[in-house]
Amino acid sequence: MANYPRIAGWGKALPQRILANSELELLVDTSDEWIQKRTGIKERRIASPGDTPATLATEAGKAALKVAGVSPCELDLIIAAVTIPDKIIPACAFLVQHAIGAERAGAFDINAACSGFVYGLAVASQFISSGTYKNILVVGSEVLSRSVNWQDRSTCILFGDAAGAVLVQASDEPCGPKAIVLGSDGGNGNAITLDGPGSSFNEGQSDNCNYITMDGQEVYRFAINALVSSTRKAVDEAGLTIDDIDLFIPHQANERIIHAATKTLGISPDKVFINVHSYGNTSAASIPVALCEALEQGRIHDGDIVAMTGVGGGLSWATMVYQW
C-alpha cells in the first residue's frame, strides 16, 4: 500500500464576536478607511471568555474528523500549531487529544508563529509517507487578542482569533506535497516579539512582556521577500512553474503584502485566495481557515496544485506545493 499524504478532512472554528474597524476608532487614533487602506482588514473575530486555543482547536478538529469520516479513536497523532497556548504545560495538543477523545494518539505543539500550520503539515506528511502513521490531525489555533495592547495602533488593528484543522490520511492515490521549503532567521527575531513565562521573562527584563510588539516596516519587507523567495524555490523544486499553480493560499496578514508578493511572482489575482478582510491576522490559524473556506467555495478540485505559504515571527517562513 502506498502512503501518500492526503488531506481528507478540514474544519474551522471562529469566535462569535466580531470586532469591526469602527469599534477600534473608539480605542485608538485610527479610522476604518485608514485600516482598510493599509491592511485590507474590515473586521476580525475576538475570543469570548470561554474560548481558548484548545477549545477552538477542538471544534475545528472535530469538524475535520467529520468531513473525513474518521473517528477520534483512529487518530495516531495530533499536531497543534499555536503561538500562545492555553498553558505551557500541558501543551495545547494534549488538551485537544483529551477533549476529542483520541485515546491512542500522540500529541505535541509546534510554535513557528504564522508559519506554524505549514510546518505542522510538513511534519505530518513525513510521518504518513514513512508509513509510521495513518491518520494525523493538524490544527492551527490562536487567541492573539489577549496578547494585544489595545492602545497600540500599530498592532491592535491587525490580529484576530480562530482555528483551522485538517485530517491528513495515508492514501493509495498520488497526492500530497510535491515540495516543502522551511526557513528561519532568528537573528532578526526581534522584529516580532512576545515575551512570556520563559526563563528570560522570569528575570523581569521586559517592559512590554504581556504584549505583541512589532517593527511594522521591517516585517512588511521581510514578509514580501520571504513569500516570493520561498514560493519560487518550492515551485522550482517541485519541477513546476508559477503558471502551474491553480490556487495560492498565502498567510493572511495584510492584503498589501499579498498583492505585492503575488504581483512579483506573476500570479493572477483570480488564483489567489484572500479572506484577511474578514478575520485579520490569525497567525497559525490563518492558512487552514483559508484552505477550509477555499474548499467550501469549490475553488479546489482533484488534481489541482495548491501553494500554501506562511511567514511570521521567529522570523520564519514555510511553503508547501501540494497536489490535491
N, C-alpha and C positions, 0 to 999 in steps of 0.2 A: 504493500500500500504506500502510495506517495504521501508526502507530508507537506502540502502547500498551505501556507498560512492564509486562510480565507476569513474575511470579516463577514461573519454570518448573522450578527445581530447588532443593533445600535439603539441608543436611547439617550434622553436628555432630561434634566431637571432644572427648572427655573423658579426662583422665588416669586411669590405673587406680587410683592410690592414693586411698583415701577417708579423710579425717580427721574423725572423729566428735567431738562435743562432749565426750565422756568423756575423750578424749586431751588436750583443752585444759585440763581440770580439773587435769592434772598440770603444766601450764606456768604458769598464772596463777590468780589468786584468782577463780574463777568456777565455775559449775555448769551442767550440761545444762539443768536446769529454768529457770535464770535466762536463759540464752541463748535458749531457745525462747520464753520469755515476752516477751522484749524484741525479738526479731528474727524468730522463726519458723524459724530455721535449725537443722537437726538435724545436718547434715554438709556437707562440701564436698570438692571434688577438688583434689589437690595435684600439681603437675607433678613427674615423675621427672627425674633428671639429664639425660636426652636430650631432654626436652620443652622447646620454646621457642614463643613466639608464632607463628613462621614454620612450625614443624613441625606444630603443631596446626591452623593455618590451612590448610596444605596438605592435611591429612587431611580437614578439613571441606569444603574446596573441591572435592576430588576426588569426594566423596560427592554434592555438589550437581550437579556436571557429569554424574555417572552418572544421577541422577534425571531430569535434563533431556534426556539423550541428546545432549549436546554434547561434542565433542572439544576438548582444550586448544588445538589449532591454530585453532579457530573463535573463540576469545576475542579481543575487541577491547581490553578494559581490565580491570584488576584494581584494586579499591579496598580497602585494608586499614584498618579502624578498629582502632587499637591505642594504648593509653596508654603502655605501657612496651615498646618494640620490642626485638628481639634486639640491634640495634646502631643508632646514629644514622645511619651510612652503612655499607652500603646499607640502605635502608628495608625494612621487613617485606614490603611488596607486591612488591618486586623479588626477594626470596628466594623468595616463593611462585611468582612468574612462572617462575623458573628451575626450581624443583622440580616444578611441574606440567607444564612443557614447553610453555607458552603462548608460542611463539616470536614471534608477531606482536602481542602485547598490550602496550599501555602500562600503567603502574603507578604508584600513589602511595599514601601513607599519609594518614589523617585522624586527628587527635587532638582529640576532643571528649569524652574520658573516657567515662562511661557512656552519653552521648547519641550516641556516635560512629557506631554502626551505622545509626541513623535518618538522621544527616547523610549517611553514605555512600550509603544507599539513595535519598535525595533527589537527590544529585548524579547517580547512575546513571540515575535516572528522567528527568532533564533531557536527558542525552546520548541516551537512547533516543527520547524524544519529539521531539527536534530532528532525528532521522534521522542523527545523526552516527555512532552505533554500533548494532550489532545484538545483541551478546552481552557482558554485563558481569558479572563475578564480584565480589560484595561480601562481605567477610569481617569479622567481629568476633572478635578473638582476644586473649587476655590470659593472662599468667603473673604475677599480682599477688603470689603467695605469696613471691616472692623480694624483695619490697619492703615486707614486713610486719615490724614489730617484734613478735616473738613474746612479748615481755614487756609489751606494751601491751594491756591487756584491752579498751580501747575500740575497737581496730581489728582485732586478730588473730582475733577471733571472726567477722568479717564476710566476709572475702574468700576467693575460690576461683579456680581456673584452668579455662579452657575455650575453645572456639572454635565459632562457628557461621557458616554461609555460605549465600548464596542466589545463584542464577543469574538475572539479570534479562535478559529477551529481548524483542525487538520482536515485537508480535502484532497481528493484524487485529481480534481480539476486544476490545470495550470493557472495559477493566480498568485497574488501576493506581491511583496516588494521586488522590484527589478533593480533598485539601487537605494542605498541608505548612506547619508552623509551626516555625521555628527561632529560638532566642533565646540570649542570653548576658548575663552580669553579671560582668564582670571586676573590678569594684570590690569585690566580695565573694569574690574568688577564693581568698583565704587561708583560707576555711572548709575547704577540702580542698587539701592541698599535697603535692608530692613533688619536692624539689629533685633535680637531676640534672646530667649533664655538659653544661650550657649555660654561657654566658659568666658569668652571675652565680654559678653553682656554683663556677666556677674561681677566684672571689675568696675562696672558703672562708669565707663568712659564716654558714652554717647549721650548727647543732649536730645537726640531725636529717636531714641531707641524704640518707641512704640509705633512709629510711622514709616511708611514707604517714602524714601527720598529719591529724587531722580534729576540727573543732568539732561534736561529735555533735548537740547541741541545735539549733544554727544550721542544720545540714544537714537535720535532721528537719523543721524548719519550712519551709525552702526547698523541699524535695522535695515535700511535700504541696501547697503553694501552686502550684508550677510544674506539677505533674501536672494539677491541677484547671484552672488558668487556660489552659494550652496546649491541653488536650483540649477545653475549651469553645470556644476560639477556632477550632480546626481543624474541629470538628463544625459550627460555625456557618458557616464559610467554605465547607464542603462542601455547604451547604444541607440539612443533616440535623438530626436531634435525637438526644439521647443514646439514646433508645429504638431508634433505627435501627442502633445498633452491635450486631453479632452476637457479636463477641469482642473483649475488651480485653486487650492484652498489654502490661503495664507493665514497666519496668525492675525486675528482681528484686533490690532492695537490702534490703528489710526488710518483712516481712509486715504490720506495724503501719502503715507508711506506705501500703502498697497498700490496706489496708482503710479507712483514714481518707480517702484520696483518692476511692476508688470510692463510699464511703458519701455523701460530699459531692456527688459527681456524680450520684448516684442510679442507679448501675449495679448491676444484680442480681448477686449473688455467682456465680451459675451462668454468667455471661457473662465472668468474669474468669479468666484463666489464671495459675496460680501454681505455680512449681517451686522457689522460693527455699529451701525446706526441704531440698532435695537437693544444691544447689550453692552456696549463699550468693551473695554479690555477685560476679559475674564481669565487671562493668563492660561494655565494648563487646560482649562475647560473650553478655551476658545475654538480650537480646531475640531475636537469631537462634536461640539454643539453645531458648528458649521457643517461638518460632514453629515450629521444626522438630518439637518434641515435640507441639505442638497439632495439627500436620498428621498426625503419626504416630498420634495418638489419634482422628483423624477429627472433630476439633472445628471444622474449617474446610471449607466447601463452596463450589462455584462460585456466584458472585453475592453471597457474604457480604461484609459491611462489617466490616473489621478495623481497630481503632485501636491503633497502636504508639506508646508514649510513653516517652522516656528523659529522665532528669535526672541531672546529675552534676557533676564537677569542672569548674572554669572561671570561674565557675559556668556551666553550660549546660543547655539543655533542647531537646527536639525531639519533635514529634508528627506522625505521618502517619496520615491516614484513607485506607485502601486498600480498593478494591473487588476482591475475588478473582475 
